[in-house]
Amino acid sequence: MEKGSNNSKRRLLALAEFFKKRTDEEHAFSAGEICDYLAGLGIVAERKAIYSDIEALRESGYDILCSRGGNKGFFLADREFQEAEARLMIDAVQTARFITAKKSSELVSKISGLLSEPVAEKMLDKIYINSANKGKNEEVYYNIDLLYRAICDKKQVSFYYYHHYVAKDLSIKTSERSFAVSPYALIWSNDHYYLISNNNRYNNLMHTRIDRIKKVKILDRPARPFSEVSEYQDVFDSADYEQKLFNMFSGTEQRVTMRCANSILEEIFDRFGDSTAIVSRNADNFTVTADVITGEGFISWVMQYGGRIEILAPQELRESVFRRVQDLYYIYQDKGRREGGE
């Protein structure tokens, strides 16, 4: 009796795994084929038992259907993740620069395991991970876990931050600085992952790329309340904060008024949301107001649109953009004179 009971348990577990790994709408199997598969695993099975097990799996939530078309047989119709959903996750892993090539490959393999093997193999054949655009810091996973724990526990953390610079001998070198900060949020922006925190020596927020962070330690010191260094009181709203940021540059939050060409309406909505306040509009342009963190990142964003965006207010921001335009003008004017022999 014990032997038969163990065989039934093994058969049911093997059958559940078989439907998840081997079957989909294009790959259905008859009861006889399933018996042959189980026999290869050393599991005794008869067709009657297979039908009974399939019914048990259905009662447990498995969406197993029986195909009556050209490809007759049983298959798992619905999964926790569909092919399109797995594809989205894989694309995100591929493009995420903070994840190393090694970790990306491991993640892609795990995600593809959510699909049937035939579908996964077809998908993996079309995946290429460009290691040249990937990070090199293998501590990323471990550091993300530590930083998230520190944020949840409201503890300070210490770490070393690495960056490249051009030395006096014109060689490229790497330096490191140690920081002790109060962490508030992790934000994924422009294919990079950032830690939003407060350097204990200042009264503002700082942004550090996680792929450049090493040797993270959770300190036995309470984090500084984010209400002391930001506008947020009860919850640090990372989504709202990211929307106001431009290219992860710090700055001062201001209400900005811009005149924009009608041709970039979609870009403005993409950046600020469909509910962006449009003050006025005509046949050529529209005027909007938005709360943004102004600084180098925002000015660079404005300038990429050339004359299609004009800052109307505040005046000091308008003047900052004008100075940037002047700097570019002088650079290219001097270059033209040099090339012309003047």
ZIZINOR-V839491 format. One line per field, one symbol per residue. phi: phi as a letter, one per 30 degrees, with the letter a starting at -180 (. if undefined). psi: psi as a letter, one per 30 degrees, with the letter a starting at -180 (. if undefined). burial: # if it has 24 or more other ideal C-beta (glycine too) atoms within 12 Angstrom, else .. A space follows every 10 residues. Layout:
# ZIZINOR-V839491
phi = ???
psi = ???
burial = ???
This chain:
# ZIZINOR-V839491
phi = .ddddddddd dddddddddd cccaecbcbd dddddddddd cicdaceedd eddddddddd jddcccdcdd cdkcaddbbd bdeddddddd ddddddddcd dddddddedd ddddcdeddd dddddccbcd ddccdcddde eddedddddd dddhcdbbac ccacacdddi dcbcbbbcbb bcdbacbcbh ibcbccabde dbcbcbbbdd dccbhdbdcd bdddedddba ddcdbddddd dddddbhicd lcdbdccbcb dedceddddd dcjdcedcda abdcabcbba dbcdledddd ddddchddbb dcaddddedd ddddddeddd dddddddddd id
psi = eeeeeeeeee eeeeeeeeee eflaefilkl eeeeeeeeef ggkkkleeee eeeeeeeeff fkikljkgbe ikakljekle kleeeeeeee eeeefjffkl eeeeeeeeee effflleeee eeeffgkkjj ffgllfjffe eeeeeeeeee eefhlllllk kkllljlegg lklklkkkkj ljkelkkjkh glkkkkakkf flhaklkkkf fgklhkkklh kklkkfffgl fkeekjjeee eeefljggkl akkljkkkkk kffgeeeeee eflfgkjjel lafellklkk jljkaeeeee eeffgbgfkk kelleeeeee eeeeeeeeee efeeeeeeff g.
burial = .......#.. ##.####### #####.###. #.###.##.. ..#.#...## ..##..#... .#.#.#.... ..####..#. ..#..##.## ..##.##### #.##..##.. ######..## ..#...#.#. ...##.#.## #.##.##..# #...#####. ##........ ........## #########. .########. ...####### ####.###.. ..##.#..## .....#.#.. ##.####### #.##.##### #..#...#.. ##...#.#.. ....###### .####.###. ###.....## #.....##.# #..#...... .......... ..
